[in-house]
C-alpha cells in the first residue's frame, strides 16, 4: 500500500476524533484556559520577575557604591572635587551647540567638565 493512500486514510480519523472530542460548550473551556494562563503569568510576574528586578537593583547598587568608594581618596586630595582631565583637543568636542546650552542634557558638575568655563 502506498504512503499517500495510508496517510489519506488516517487523516480523516484524526480530524473526526478531534471533532467528536470537542465538548458542546467549548467556549467555556477556552475562557477557562485563558483564565489559567492569565493566572500563570500573574504568578510569574509577582514571584519571579519582581524579585529578580529587586535583586538586580540591589546588586547594581552595591557594585556602584564600591566603584564610588574608589574615588573618595582622589576627591579628598583635591579639596572635595574630582581633578579636571587634561585639556586635550579631542575631549568634549562640540561641533554645534545644544539647544539648551553648552553642556549635555545629563550634565553633572561633579563628574562632567563644565563647557561654559572652557575656552574655545
C-alpha positions, 0 to 999 in steps of 0.5 A, a space after each residue: 500500500 502506498 504512503 499517500 493512500 495510508 496517510 489519506 486514510 488516517 487523516 480523516 480519523 484524526 480530524 473526526 476524533 478531534 471533532 467528536 472530542 470537542 465538548 458542546 460548550 467549548 467556549 467555556 473551556 477556552 475562557 477557562 484556559 485563558 483564565 489559567 494562563 492569565 493566572 500563570 503569568 500573574 504568578 510569574 510576574 509577582 514571584 519571579 520577575 519582581 524579585 529578580 528586578 529587586 535583586 538586580 537593583 540591589 546588586 547594581 547598587 552595591 557594585 556602584 557604591 564600591 566603584 564610588 568608594 574608589 574615588 573618595 581618596 582622589 576627591 579628598 586630595 583635591 579639596 572635595 572635587 574630582 581633578 579636571 582631565 587634561 585639556 586635550 583637543 579631542 575631549 568634549 568636542 562640540 561641533 554645534 551647540 545644544 539647544 539648551 546650552 553648552 553642556 549635555 542634557 545629563 550634565 553633572 558638575 561633579 563628574 562632567 567638565 563644565 563647557 561654559 568655563 572652557 575656552 574655545 
